[in-house]
Amino acid sequence: MCISTKKALYKSKKIVYNNLYKWNTGVNEYNVRILYHNFLINSTVPERTVRFLISKSKSIAVIVILLAVLVVLALLYRGNKAEEQFEQGTTMAMDTVFMVKVAGDKPDGYIELVNKLDAALDVYDKGSEIYKLNAQQNANASDVLLDAVKSSLQAEEKLSSVSITAGGLIKLWDVNGDNPTVPDEDDIQKELSFVGKDKITLSGNSITLMEGTKLNLGCCAKGYACDIIEKKLSENNVSCAIVTFGSSTLLYGKKPDGERFVTAVTNPFEPSETLLTVKTDECFISTSGGYERFFEQNGKTYSHIFDLETGYPADTDIMSVTVICDSGIMSDMLSTELYIGGTEMVKEYLASDEYMIIAIDKNKNIYASDKLSESITLKDKSFTLK
């Protein structure tokens, strides 16, 4: 069976309402129909909205993403009498579906903001600002790109295994492409030589990259966007909002019914099932998992998350890591860092005052921060909550 077919069969299982994960290409029409049916049963969004989104989507995978994230938002407020207070909007951005559900404001401004961020930070769009920077190695950056780069570098100061300068390595492996393959060792080592904070020079609004270095903000762009959106929500005196890119989510304010937010965490072994739910107040939530995007070659699985020490996809005992905290960019980048670092690094963070962690290892053990002990409801008893 070819790599793309295996990926398609695996990813076709991802019919879930979990707002912590990304979905990719390769599902079939049968699964779309199932999700469409489940969405209409569970959601409070009119069917005409769903049909409109489908009519505007050329990709079946995009349809799945749209419906799955819509289900997330609908379930979070299902049965709420205050539902009519919320207005909802959606757009394609950052290689996924962005959705916002907001009380006391219109969604249009947030969609416009996300599209603006995407236009600057989409590394695969030849018209984007970051694509041109990578090609030219130097640019007078807009405030958007400059702030995103500065924020990323600032976050990197707290981390050891994540860097926005790994764009060349990511492109070399092309895990998300049509024909990914294991590169030659010499090519891997060459790309690693271009990785590091010292490969970027900032001067005023100018960004200069060392020759050969390429930026890719995939490790932080969605979390960063959630931070920017939070500022706008605060400026507009919004009382409550749910903002999600799938793998990174902002739960903002307080729900009208006074209850805490409830988020479902997917079983990484069976992505169509919910492993647990967690109750939180307003926060940022991001998840990293190696089963989301991957390819197989010669019987070995290679994920899209790279160990920058080796230049290879991370060899880890972790299946997925969820980070909950008060910073979107840190939740995004730290979840990646902990996935790479494995259970030993995860254990170091379980008593943290800044972050709350939920990690699942390959032996079906769940590691959760002490502060979450009363907030987690385990749905699958074959897992052990340590």
Secondary structure, 3 states (H helix, E strand, C coil): CCHHHHHHHHHCCCCCCCCCCCCCCCCCHHHHHHHHHHHHHHCCCCHHHHHHHHHCCCCHHHHHHHHHHHHHHHHHCCCCHHHHHEEEEEEEECCEEEEEEEECCCCHHHHHHHHHHHHHHCCCCCCCHHHHHHHHCEEECCHHHHHHHHHHHHHHCCCCCCCCCEHHHHHHHCCCCCCCCCCCHHHHHHHHCCCCHHHEEEECCEEEECCCCECCHHHCHHHHHHHHHHHHHHHCCCCEEEEECCCEEEEEECCCCCCCEEEEEECCCCCCCEEEEEEECCEEEEEEECCCCEEEECCEEEECCEECCCCEECCCCEEEEEEEECCHHHHHHHHHHHHHHHHHHHHHHCCCCCCEEEEEECCCEEEECHHHCCCEEECCCCCEEC
